[in-house]
């Protein structure tokens, strides 16, 4: 899926007034991203909030979210409760 199409799809879910299981999960995900500073960009006049993560931890989270295998590995660690 191309980024433009993906953004439109997610925007529609974020703006849905009724919600569903998947829509509510996407909304919670983006609220968590805001809580962890992932909407913050100091180069923009209108930036997201500077949440609880410092710049180094923001960079680490951004790297994990951008790498499918790393993201899945950490999701499995959280879900299954193991660290390997």
Secondary structure, DSSP 8 states (H G I E B T S, - for coil): --HHHHHHHHHHHHT-SS--HHHHHHHHHHHHHHHTTTT--TTSSS-----S--HHHHHHHHHHHH-HHHHHHHHHHHHH----
